[in-house]
Amino acid sequence: MPKINKKEYILIILILVLSFFSGYTGGIISHKNNSPKKIKYEKVEKNIESNQKLKSNNNTNIAEPDSISRAAKTAIPAVVHISLGRRNMSQFVLRNSSTSIYKPLEKRYFTLGSGIIISPDGYILTNNHVVENLGGNISTSLSDGRKFKAKIIGTDPKTDLAVIKIDAKDLPTIKLGDSDKADVGDVVIAVGNPFGIGETVTMGIISAVGRSNIGIVEYENFIQTDAAINPGSSGGALVNTRGELVGVNTAILTKSGGYEGIGFAIPSNMAKKVFSDIMANGEVQRGWIGVGIQDVNVEIAGFFAKNIIKGVIVNDVMKDSPAYLSGLQKGDIIIAVDSKEIMNKNKVKNDIAEAPVGKKFKINLVRKGEIVSLYVKTSKLPESADVFDVRNFNVPAK
């Protein structure tokens, strides 16, 4: 065995020491480089799980990237174009010198408005102002190009709704949504046939709900939207991002006669009631109790009940009416109906009117400073009366 001198021995020792430390530090660096990747991956996994849970628990009408497209594809086949021969059918309801409520019918010949297929056998919901005074001369065009003559099944001018029928089967329909769940800020799309150019979709949000005292129809509970509703779109669909009908497009507020960002749609729950009544009875049957009411204001609150600043006050009761028989009295301030707080007379009016005949309501009221509860059962609204307009019976409301 050859001898190793001192210099060679020291060199071998140095090489071994350097090799040892090189391997050790390399392992540390490798470990440090791998650790952040693992932590980052775990964070991503947790974020994905968190987002999935959030999505599954979220029932709001949030527009996902493809939800508008899906909703449009669902709604378009169920919206029809309603037309007639040569006639200018534009209508205005004048409010003042600068602003008008415009029911957007198409001015050009052959075009009137839109409609929504509710049943596969051809029943269509539309606005009354689209088809009124047209007799039997109504034509409809489907999104697939087919054309049918339509007949009027029933109308309800008090809500501006009508039902027409075409002779067809297996038609595409639209699902009726719950308009009570529609909320300010929800994304919606309006589907119609503006200017007769063909099926058109516009997008916006719900700007307000429960709009009343607009002066369009007798029973108002409009959904306000900034989705464009142009001439020819009256009677078209207002749809949420799930493709459900939440409203029937009806009118716009405008100074120019064109769309300016304020449109109104009849809520689907009101439309559902009207459609069902017309199908069952040929007319709309409304509940009635026979009282006159008005909103509580500061002056009324100070005179009748100083601590009550909201609700409605009974200003008259028709003799022998359901309200009279239940014990309601002039001067009573109604603060809740069926345990739901009352904010204005329009809410009470619509709730009573939409109730089936014979429905019993629990009414909470303030009488001479005391809380009183009583029950009143609706009867059928007389033909010549409003739900609360007792002046039709020559009883002066004060």
C-alpha positions as CSV (number, residue, x, y, z in Angstrom):
1,M,0.0,0.0,0.0
2,P,1.5,3.3,-1.0
3,K,2.2,5.9,1.7
4,I,0.3,9.2,1.7
5,N,2.4,12.2,2.6
6,K,1.1,15.0,4.9
7,K,0.1,17.4,2.1
8,E,-2.0,14.8,0.3
9,Y,-3.7,13.8,3.6
10,I,-4.7,17.4,4.3
11,L,-6.1,17.8,0.8
12,I,-8.3,14.7,1.1
13,I,-9.7,15.9,4.5
14,L,-10.6,19.3,3.0
15,I,-12.3,17.6,0.0
16,L,-14.4,15.5,2.3
17,V,-15.3,18.4,4.6
18,L,-16.4,20.6,1.6
19,S,-18.5,17.7,0.1
20,F,-20.3,17.2,3.4
21,F,-21.2,20.9,3.8
22,S,-22.2,21.2,0.2
23,G,-24.7,18.4,0.5
24,Y,-26.1,19.8,3.8
25,T,-26.7,23.3,2.6
26,G,-28.1,22.1,-0.7
27,G,-30.7,20.1,1.3
28,I,-31.6,23.1,3.3
29,I,-32.1,25.3,0.2
30,S,-34.1,22.6,-1.5
31,H,-36.3,22.2,1.6
32,K,-36.8,26.0,1.8
33,N,-37.7,26.2,-1.9
34,N,-40.3,23.4,-1.6
35,S,-42.1,24.6,1.6
36,P,-43.6,27.9,0.2
37,K,-45.0,26.0,-2.8
38,K,-46.8,23.6,-0.5
39,I,-48.2,26.3,1.6
40,K,-49.3,28.3,-1.4
41,Y,-51.0,25.2,-2.9
42,E,-52.8,24.6,0.4
43,K,-54.0,28.2,0.5
44,V,-55.4,27.9,-3.1
45,E,-57.2,24.8,-2.1
46,K,-58.8,26.5,0.9
47,N,-59.8,29.5,-1.2
48,I,-61.5,27.2,-3.8
49,E,-63.4,25.4,-1.1
50,S,-64.4,28.7,0.5
51,N,-65.7,30.1,-2.8
52,Q,-67.6,26.9,-3.5
53,K,-69.3,27.1,-0.1
54,L,-70.1,30.8,-0.7
55,K,-71.6,30.1,-4.1
56,S,-73.7,27.2,-2.8
57,N,-75.1,29.3,0.1
58,N,-75.8,32.4,-2.0
59,N,-79.3,32.6,-3.3
60,T,-79.1,36.2,-4.6
61,N,-79.6,37.2,-8.2
62,I,-75.8,37.7,-9.0
63,A,-74.9,37.6,-12.6
64,E,-72.2,35.0,-13.3
65,P,-70.2,35.3,-16.6
66,D,-72.6,33.1,-18.6
67,S,-75.8,33.6,-16.6
68,I,-77.1,36.4,-18.8
69,S,-76.6,34.3,-22.0
70,R,-78.4,31.3,-20.4
71,A,-81.3,33.5,-19.2
72,A,-81.6,35.1,-22.6
73,K,-81.6,31.8,-24.4
74,T,-84.3,30.5,-22.1
75,A,-86.5,33.6,-22.4
76,I,-86.3,34.5,-26.1
77,P,-88.2,31.5,-27.5
78,A,-91.1,32.3,-25.2
79,V,-91.5,35.9,-26.2
80,V,-93.7,36.7,-29.3
81,H,-94.2,39.7,-31.5
82,I,-97.8,41.0,-31.7
83,S,-98.7,43.0,-34.8
84,L,-101.6,44.4,-36.7
85,G,-102.2,46.2,-40.0
86,R,-101.9,49.9,-40.8
87,R,-102.4,51.8,-37.6
88,N,-100.6,54.2,-35.3
89,M,-101.1,52.9,-31.8
90,S,-98.8,55.1,-29.8
91,Q,-100.2,56.1,-26.4
92,F,-99.2,58.7,-23.9
93,V,-100.5,59.4,-20.4
94,L,-99.6,63.0,-19.8
95,R,-98.2,63.9,-16.4
96,N,-97.1,67.4,-16.9
97,S,-95.7,69.7,-19.6
98,S,-92.2,68.2,-19.4
99,T,-92.6,64.5,-18.5
100,S,-94.9,61.8,-19.9
101,I,-95.6,58.2,-19.1
102,Y,-95.2,56.3,-22.3
103,K,-96.5,52.9,-23.1
104,P,-94.1,51.9,-25.7
105,L,-96.1,50.6,-28.7
106,E,-94.3,50.7,-32.0
107,K,-95.4,53.7,-34.2
108,R,-94.5,52.1,-37.5
109,Y,-97.1,50.1,-39.4
110,F,-97.7,46.5,-38.7
111,T,-96.0,46.5,-35.3
112,L,-97.6,46.8,-31.9
113,G,-95.8,45.0,-29.0
114,S,-94.8,41.8,-27.5
115,G,-96.2,38.9,-25.5
116,I,-95.1,36.1,-23.2
117,I,-96.0,32.4,-23.8
118,I,-97.3,31.1,-20.5
119,S,-98.6,27.6,-21.5
120,P,-97.5,25.1,-24.2
121,D,-100.9,25.2,-25.7
122,G,-100.7,28.8,-26.8
123,Y,-101.9,31.1,-24.0
124,I,-100.0,34.4,-24.1
125,L,-99.8,37.2,-21.5
126,T,-99.4,40.7,-22.8
127,N,-100.4,44.3,-21.9
128,N,-104.0,45.3,-22.3
129,H,-102.9,48.5,-24.1
130,V,-101.2,46.4,-26.8
131,V,-104.4,44.6,-27.8
132,E,-107.3,46.7,-26.7
133,N,-109.8,47.8,-29.3
134,L,-108.3,45.4,-31.9
135,G,-111.2,43.0,-32.1
136,G,-110.0,39.7,-33.7
137,N,-107.4,41.2,-36.0
138,I,-104.3,40.2,-34.0
139,S,-101.2,38.5,-35.5
140,T,-98.3,36.9,-33.6
141,S,-94.9,35.9,-34.8
142,L,-92.8,33.4,-32.9
143,S,-89.0,33.5,-32.6
144,D,-88.7,30.5,-34.9
145,G,-90.5,32.4,-37.7
146,R,-94.0,30.8,-37.4
147,K,-97.0,33.1,-37.5
148,F,-100.4,32.6,-35.9
149,K,-103.7,34.6,-35.6
150,A,-104.6,35.2,-32.0
151,K,-107.9,35.8,-30.2
152,I,-108.4,37.7,-26.9
153,I,-109.4,35.5,-24.0
154,G,-109.7,38.3,-21.4
155,T,-108.4,41.7,-20.4
156,D,-107.9,43.6,-17.2
157,P,-107.5,47.3,-17.8
158,K,-107.0,48.0,-14.1
159,T,-103.6,46.3,-14.2
160,D,-103.0,46.8,-18.0
161,L,-102.8,43.0,-18.6
162,A,-104.5,40.7,-21.1
163,V,-104.5,37.1,-22.2
164,I,-104.6,36.0,-25.8
165,K,-104.6,32.6,-27.4
166,I,-103.0,31.1,-30.5
167,D,-103.8,27.7,-32.0
168,A,-100.5,25.9,-31.4
169,K,-99.1,23.1,-29.3
170,D,-95.8,22.2,-27.6
171,L,-94.7,25.8,-27.5
172,P,-91.7,27.0,-25.4
173,T,-92.7,28.7,-22.2
174,I,-91.1,30.8,-19.5
175,K,-91.0,29.9,-15.8
176,L,-92.9,32.3,-13.6
177,G,-90.6,33.6,-10.9
178,D,-91.5,35.0,-7.5
179,S,-91.4,38.8,-7.9
180,D,-91.7,39.3,-4.1
181,K,-88.1,38.0,-4.0
182,A,-86.9,40.6,-6.6
183,D,-84.7,43.2,-4.9
184,V,-83.1,46.5,-5.7
185,G,-79.7,45.9,-7.5
186,D,-80.7,42.5,-8.9
187,V,-79.5,42.0,-12.5
188,V,-82.4,41.6,-15.0
189,I,-82.9,41.4,-18.8
190,A,-85.7,42.8,-20.9
191,V,-86.8,40.7,-23.8
192,G,-89.0,42.2,-26.6
193,N,-89.3,43.2,-30.2
194,P,-88.4,46.9,-30.3
195,F,-89.3,48.7,-33.5
196,G,-90.2,45.4,-35.1
197,I,-86.6,44.5,-35.8
198,G,-86.7,41.1,-34.1
199,E,-86.1,39.6,-30.7
200,T,-83.9,41.9,-28.6
201,V,-82.4,41.6,-25.2
202,T,-81.3,44.5,-23.0
203,M,-79.7,44.3,-19.6
204,G,-79.9,46.4,-16.5
205,I,-80.8,46.2,-12.8
206,I,-83.9,46.6,-10.6
207,S,-83.8,50.2,-9.6
208,A,-86.8,50.1,-7.2
209,V,-89.7,47.9,-6.3
210,G,-93.2,48.7,-5.2
211,R,-93.6,51.8,-7.3
212,S,-97.1,53.3,-7.1
213,N,-98.9,56.5,-7.7
214,I,-97.3,56.7,-11.1
215,G,-100.6,57.3,-12.8
216,I,-100.5,54.5,-15.4
217,V,-103.2,52.1,-14.1
218,E,-105.5,51.7,-11.1
219,Y,-103.5,49.0,-9.4
220,E,-99.8,49.8,-9.3
221,N,-97.0,47.9,-7.7
222,F,-94.3,48.3,-10.4
223,I,-90.8,47.0,-10.6
224,Q,-88.6,49.9,-11.9
225,T,-85.6,49.0,-14.1
226,D,-83.0,50.7,-16.2
227,A,-83.0,47.8,-18.7
228,A,-84.1,49.5,-21.9
229,I,-87.8,49.1,-22.8
230,N,-88.2,50.5,-26.3
231,P,-91.2,50.9,-28.6
232,G,-92.5,47.5,-29.5
233,S,-91.4,45.9,-26.2
234,S,-94.6,46.5,-24.3
235,G,-95.9,43.1,-23.0
236,G,-92.4,41.6,-23.2
237,A,-90.6,39.8,-20.4
238,L,-88.4,41.1,-17.6
239,V,-86.3,38.1,-16.6
240,N,-83.8,37.5,-13.8
241,T,-80.5,35.7,-14.3
242,R,-82.1,32.4,-13.7
243,G,-84.3,32.8,-16.7
244,E,-87.5,33.3,-14.6
245,L,-90.1,35.9,-15.4
246,V,-90.2,38.6,-12.7
247,G,-92.2,41.2,-14.6
248,V,-94.2,42.2,-17.7
249,N,-92.6,45.3,-19.4
250,T,-95.3,48.0,-19.5
251,A,-94.2,51.7,-19.6
252,I,-91.3,54.2,-19.5
253,L,-91.0,57.6,-17.9
254,T,-89.7,60.0,-20.6
255,K,-89.4,63.6,-21.6
256,S,-88.4,62.9,-25.2
257,G,-90.7,59.9,-26.1
258,G,-87.7,57.6,-26.1
259,Y,-86.1,55.5,-23.5
260,E,-84.3,57.5,-20.8
261,G,-83.4,54.9,-18.1
262,I,-86.7,54.6,-16.2
263,G,-88.9,51.7,-17.2
264,F,-91.8,50.0,-15.3
265,A,-92.8,46.3,-15.3
266,I,-95.8,44.7,-13.7
267,P,-94.6,42.2,-11.1
268,S,-95.0,38.5,-12.0
269,N,-97.0,37.7,-8.9
270,M,-99.6,40.3,-9.9
271,A,-99.6,39.0,-13.5
272,K,-100.0,35.4,-12.2
273,K,-103.1,36.3,-10.3
274,V,-104.6,38.1,-13.3
275,F,-103.8,35.2,-15.7
276,S,-105.2,32.6,-13.3
277,D,-108.5,34.5,-12.8
278,I,-109.0,35.1,-16.5
279,M,-108.4,31.5,-17.3
280,A,-110.7,30.3,-14.5
281,N,-113.5,32.9,-14.7
282,G,-113.0,35.0,-17.8
283,E,-112.4,38.0,-15.7
284,V,-110.4,39.1,-12.7
285,Q,-112.1,38.7,-9.3
286,R,-110.8,41.1,-6.6
287,G,-111.3,41.1,-2.9
288,W,-113.1,44.0,-1.3
289,I,-113.9,45.2,2.3
290,G,-115.6,48.5,1.7
291,V,-113.5,51.2,3.4
292,G,-111.9,54.5,2.4
293,I,-108.2,54.8,3.5
294,Q,-105.4,57.3,3.2
295,D,-101.7,57.3,4.2
296,V,-100.8,58.6,7.7
297,N,-98.9,61.8,7.7
298,V,-97.6,64.1,10.4
299,E,-100.8,66.1,10.7
300,I,-103.0,62.9,10.9
301,A,-100.6,61.3,13.3
302,G,-100.7,64.4,15.6
303,F,-104.5,64.5,15.5
304,F,-105.3,60.8,16.0
305,A,-102.3,59.1,17.5
306,K,-99.2,61.1,18.3
307,N,-96.8,58.1,18.3
308,I,-98.0,56.6,15.0
309,I,-96.2,58.0,12.0
310,K,-96.9,55.2,9.5
311,G,-99.8,53.0,8.5
312,V,-103.1,54.0,6.9
313,I,-106.1,55.7,8.4
314,V,-109.7,54.6,7.8
315,N,-111.5,57.7,6.6
316,D,-114.8,56.0,5.8
317,V,-116.6,52.7,6.2
318,M,-119.5,51.6,4.0
319,K,-122.5,50.5,5.9
320,D,-123.0,46.7,5.8
321,S,-119.7,46.1,4.1
322,P,-117.3,43.4,5.3
323,A,-115.3,46.2,7.1
324,Y,-118.4,47.5,8.8
325,L,-119.5,44.0,9.9
326,S,-116.0,43.3,11.3
327,G,-116.0,46.4,13.5
328,L,-113.7,48.7,11.6
329,Q,-114.4,52.4,12.4
330,K,-113.7,55.7,10.9
331,G,-110.4,57.1,12.5
332,D,-108.9,53.6,13.0
333,I,-105.2,53.6,12.0
334,I,-104.3,50.2,10.4
335,I,-100.6,49.3,11.3
336,A,-100.5,45.7,10.2
337,V,-102.3,43.2,8.1
338,D,-101.7,39.5,8.7
339,S,-98.8,40.5,11.0
340,K,-97.1,42.4,8.1
341,E,-96.3,46.0,8.8
342,I,-98.2,48.5,6.7
343,M,-96.2,51.3,5.1
344,N,-98.7,52.8,2.7
345,K,-102.3,52.5,1.4
346,N,-101.2,51.1,-2.0
347,K,-99.8,48.0,-0.3
348,V,-103.0,47.4,1.6
349,K,-105.1,48.0,-1.5
350,N,-103.1,45.5,-3.6
351,D,-103.1,42.8,-0.9
352,I,-106.8,43.0,-0.4
353,A,-107.5,43.2,-4.1
354,E,-105.3,40.2,-4.9
355,A,-106.8,38.1,-2.2
356,P,-109.4,35.4,-3.1
357,V,-113.0,36.2,-2.2
358,G,-113.7,34.9,1.3
359,K,-110.2,35.2,2.6
360,K,-110.0,36.3,6.3
361,F,-107.4,39.0,7.2
362,K,-106.2,39.8,10.7
363,I,-105.9,43.5,11.1
364,N,-104.0,45.3,13.8
365,L,-105.0,48.9,14.4
366,V,-104.7,51.8,16.8
367,R,-108.0,53.1,18.1
368,K,-108.0,56.0,20.6
369,G,-104.4,55.1,21.6
370,E,-105.1,51.4,22.2
371,I,-104.0,48.5,20.0
372,V,-107.0,46.5,18.7
373,S,-107.0,43.3,16.6
374,L,-109.9,42.2,14.5
375,Y,-110.7,40.0,11.5
376,V,-112.3,40.9,8.2
377,K,-113.4,38.6,5.4
378,T,-113.2,39.8,1.8
379,S,-116.2,39.8,-0.5
380,K,-116.2,40.2,-4.3
381,L,-115.4,43.7,-5.5
382,P,-118.6,45.3,-7.0
383,E,-118.3,46.2,-10.6
384,S,-118.7,49.9,-10.0
385,A,-116.4,50.2,-7.0
386,D,-112.7,50.4,-6.2
387,V,-111.4,48.4,-3.4
388,F,-111.3,51.4,-1.1
389,D,-113.1,54.1,-3.1
390,V,-116.4,54.3,-1.1
391,R,-117.2,57.5,-3.0
392,N,-118.6,55.3,-5.7
393,F,-121.4,54.6,-3.2
394,N,-122.1,58.3,-2.7
395,V,-120.5,58.1,0.8
396,P,-118.2,61.1,1.0
397,A,-114.6,60.3,2.1
398,K,-113.2,62.8,4.5
